[in-house]
Amino acid sequence: NNVGAELADWPTAIKRLYGYAEANAKCSDSGWLVTELWLPTHEIGQGAEPGKARTTKNGTPMADIQHEYYKVVFDQYIAYTGEIKPAGLGFTSYLNPTASVKGRPAEAIIKDFFHKL
């Protein structure tokens, strides 16, 4: 996930992660996919309430730029040029109180990505 990652570093981190996934797929003679994608904006709180707001190392609230992190993940997914292309992506936090996208800019980014597939 994006905890502690600066947006400027995120494309490199995602490329590296996708490369690891492909390398593991080659070792096991299989495909690969993103099985659980969620980008938290808050720490875990009590019950259904989110905890403290997360920020980047530079102090930018993750909630303000969550959609930009999703856009990088999806752009990298579509543009991946490895030998083994990703076979799927599981998005898991529509209503999660620590990473919700419902009614937020990230919701439109996510819908657009899945409509393109």
BELSULHU-V542957 format. One record per backbone hydrogen bond with DSSP energy under -1.0 kcal/mol. CO is the residue of the C=O (numbers start at 1). NH is the residue of the N-H. E is the energy in kcal/mol with one decimal. If there is no record, write none. Layout:
((CO	NH	E) (CO	NH	E))
This chain:
((2	5	-2.4) (6	9	-1.1) (9	13	-2.0) (10	14	-2.7) (11	15	-2.5) (12	16	-2.3) (13	17	-2.4) (14	18	-2.8) (15	19	-2.2) (16	20	-2.3) (17	21	-2.3) (18	22	-2.4) (19	23	-2.6) (20	24	-2.5) (21	25	-2.1) (22	26	-2.5) (23	27	-2.0) (24	28	-1.6) (25	30	-2.7) (32	87	-3.3) (34	90	-2.8) (37	92	-2.3) (41	54	-2.9) (43	51	-3.1) (46	49	-1.9) (52	43	-3.1) (54	62	-2.4) (56	59	-1.9) (60	56	-2.4) (61	64	-1.2) (62	66	-1.2) (65	69	-1.4) (66	70	-2.0) (67	71	-2.3) (68	72	-1.8) (69	73	-2.1) (70	74	-2.6) (71	75	-2.9) (72	76	-2.7) (73	77	-1.9) (74	78	-2.5) (75	79	-2.2) (88	34	-2.3) (90	37	-2.5) (94	101	-1.4) (94	102	-1.6) (96	99	-1.7) (96	100	-1.2) (98	41	-3.0) (98	42	-2.0) (101	104	-2.5) (104	107	-1.5) (105	109	-1.3) (106	110	-2.6) (107	111	-2.4) (108	112	-2.4) (109	113	-2.1) (110	114	-2.3) (111	115	-2.0) (112	116	-1.4))
